[in-house]
Amino acid sequence: MHSSRKTVSSIGIMGFGAFGRLMARHLQPHFPLFVCDPERPPDADRAGKGLVPSDVKAVGACDVVILAVPVDRIQTAIAALRPHLRAGALVLDVGSVKIGPARAMQADLPEDVDILGTHPLFGPQSARHGIKGLKIALCPVRGRSGPRVAAFLRKVLGLKVIMTTPDAHDRETAMVQGLTHLIAKILVRMEPLPHRMTTASFDLLMQATDMVRHDAPNVFMAIERANPHARAVRDRFFALAEEMRQLLEDDHLARPTLTLSRRSAAEGSV
């Protein structure tokens, strides 16, 4: 993975939650990692190129800095990192929404650093058997690092790279993630659900639910509230669901009348 620099000698990671740990596992064979997370301080790990528990200053001094913090903490992380970033460094985020983080990074990061928005379209559950063949979205914001990062992700990690813009990303994920997480949340609240006499389609629905049921609450809130396109998708979904409910109730109410009128007609013809 390269930024504007010729080579990358280190990667810094801000945040070591479930996704930060997933990234570290796949990046550690290729780069020395410096990780800062006061709430979840990592243990030193000599495997691969090594993982070193670090502070903000050490992370900011790396060639590539990954913001693996919740979307609502990105501005705080930027403020802490800003004084320590090197000219020519690459800063990227991995959030589920892209418009807000891209604007924050462009507005508050030094002008001499590259900026790349990324969204791995997978998580710890869907990546538990490996990440090869999974998808990741890249949104270049500033600089020319995008093609080099894309090449590393494709050739070394085996990911399918989708180049897009923050707005186009959020428009699509408002439907893709917004509806998936919304339906999963509702199904979880309807538990216990059948598990013995099920259909293949129901089993697939529950597999999708299980993939996101353990996501942190802030992930759901970011997907539904930090994405400016999510509300329109939600409103349309609920409006169509209400239309379907009304259709079913109206049909249910109409049937006895229809049956009675047919019976009366038959009796009248005798």
N, C-alpha and C positions, 0 to 999 in steps of 0.2 A: 504494500500500500504506500503510495507516494503523495506528498503534497507538492507545493512549489519547490521544495527542497529536492535535491537529487536522490537522496536516500532517506529512509526512516530508521532511526536508531532506537526509538522508544515511543510507546503509546501510553498516554495517561487516561485513566477512567475516573470520572466523577460519579460516584454512586455504585454500590455493590449489592443491589437487590437481586431478585431472581434473574432479571435479564442481564444485569451486569456480570453475574457469575456465569451465565450461559456464554456471553461474549468472551469472557476471559478464558474459558475452557477451549474455545476454538481459535483464539488469537495467540495464546501463550506459546504454542509450538513455533510461532513465526517471529514474535517480537518480545522484547522485555516490556513488562507491564508495570505501571506505577498506579496504585489504586488509592483513592481517598474517599472514605465514607465514615464519618465520626459515629454514626448510628449503628453501622454494621462493619466495624473494622475487620478487614480480611487478615487471615494468617499468611505469613510469608510462605511462598511455595517455590521451590527450586526446579520444579519440573519444566521441561521445555526451555524457553529463554528466561524463565523466572518471573515471579510476581512479587512486588515489594509493597508492603503497606506504606503509604506516603501521606504527605500533607498537600494542601492546595498549591503551595509554591512549587513542589516537586512535580506535581501533575501538570501545572501550567508551563513548566519548562520543557515538556516533551514536544516532539515534532508533530504528533497528532494527539488531539484531546477529544475524548468522547464524553458527551454529556448524557450519562445514563441515569438521570434523575427524573422524577415525575414532571409532567409538563408544567404544573403550577410552581415548580421550583427552578425552572430554567433561568429566569432573570436573576435570582439569588446566586445561582452557580456562576453565571456570567460575571456578576459584580465581583465575586471573590476571585475569579481567575484572571480578570482583565489586567491587573498590574504585573502578572507573571508570564504572560504569553510572549513567545518569541515572534519576531517578524518572519513571515513566511510559513508560520505554522498553519495547520489545518484544524479547524474546530467543527465537529459535527454532532448532531443530536440523533436520538433513536426513538423519538416520541411517536405516538399513534396519530397525532395531528401535525400538520406542517405549516399552516399559514401563520399562526401566532408565534411559534418558535423561530421561524425564518425571519419574521419582522423583528423580533427581540434580538436575535443574533446580529442582524444587519445594522440595527440601530446602536447597539451597545458594545459590540466587539471592536477592537482596533481595526483601522482600515487596512493595515498591512498583514492581516491574516486571511486565509481562505475560509469559506463557509460552505458547508454541504449539509443539507437536510437529508436524513435517511429514515426509513421505516422498514425494519425487518417484518415481513408479513407472516410472522410465526412467533411463537413463544416457547417457554420451557416445556409445555405439554406436547405441542405439535412437533417440537424438535428433539424429543426424548430419544429417538432412534437415529439422530444425526440431522445435519442441515443440508446435505447435498440434495440439489434439486428443488429446494424451497425458494421462495421469492423474496426479493428486497427492492424497495422503491428508493431511488436516488433523486434528490431535488437540488441541483446546483444553485447556489445563491450568490456566491462571489468567488472569483478565482477560476483556475483551470484544473483543479484537482479531480473533478468528476470522472473523466475517462480513465485516469490511472487507478482510482479507487474501484471503478466498475471492473476493470481488467483483473485486479487482484481478487475481487469477490467471485468473479466467474471462473478464473483459471485455477485459483488456489483453494478457495472454499467450495466451489461447485454450485454457487447460488445462481438463480435466474434473476438478472438485473432488469428493472423497469425504470427507464429514465422518464421523468415527468416534472411537473411544476407543483409548487405547494398548493395552488388553487385546484388544479386538476386532481391532485392526490386527494384532497379533502372532499371534493365532490363525489368521487367514487367510494371512498371509505365510509362516507356518511351512510351509504347504502350497505356496503359489504360488511363493515364492522358494526355500524350502528344497529342494523336489524338483527344481526347474529347475537350480539350481547343483550339487546333488549328482549328478544324472544327467550334466550337462555335464562335471563333473570326471572322472567315470568314462570317458566317451566320449573325452575328450582323452587319457587314459592308455592307451586302446586303439588309438590311432593308430599307423601310418597306416590310414585307413579308405578304403573305395572312393569314388571321385569321378567315375567314368565311367559305369558301368552302375548308376544309382541310380533310385529311385522318387521321386515327388513328396513322399510322406510322409517319406522319409529326408532329402530336401533341406531340408524344413521343420525337421526335427530338428537338422540341422547348422546351419541359420540361427540357431536358438535357442542352440545351443552357442557359435557365434561371437560372439553378443551379450555373453556373459559370460566368455569364455575369458581375456580380458585384464584382468579386474577384479583389483584389488590383493588379495593373500592375506588382508588383514585384513577385506575385505568378506565373503569366504566364511566366515571364522571368526565374524564378527559375526552373520551370518544363521543359522549352524548352532549357535553356542554361546551367544550373548548373548540369543537369543530363547528364553524359558522354555518355549515350546510346541513348539519344533523337535524335541526329542528324541523325543517321543511319535510325531510324524509319521514320523521316521526309523525308529523301531523297528517301526512298522506296515508301512512300505514294505519293509524288509528281511525281516520275517516273511512277508509275502505273496510276496516274491521267492523265499524259501526254500521256501514251499509249492509255488510254480510249478515250481521246480527239481526238487523231490521228485516232483511229479506227472509231469513229463516223464521222469525217470529210472525211476520205477516203471512207466510205460507202456512205456518202451523195454525193460525187463526182462521185462515180462509177454508181449510179443508173440511171442517164439520159443516159449514154452510153449503159448500159445494156438494157434499154427500147428501145432505138433507134436501137440497133442491132437486137433485137427480132422483131421489126416492119419491118425492112428491110428484114429480113429472111422471114417473113410472106408475104410481098409484092412480094418478089422474087419468091415465090412458086406458085403465082397465074398465 
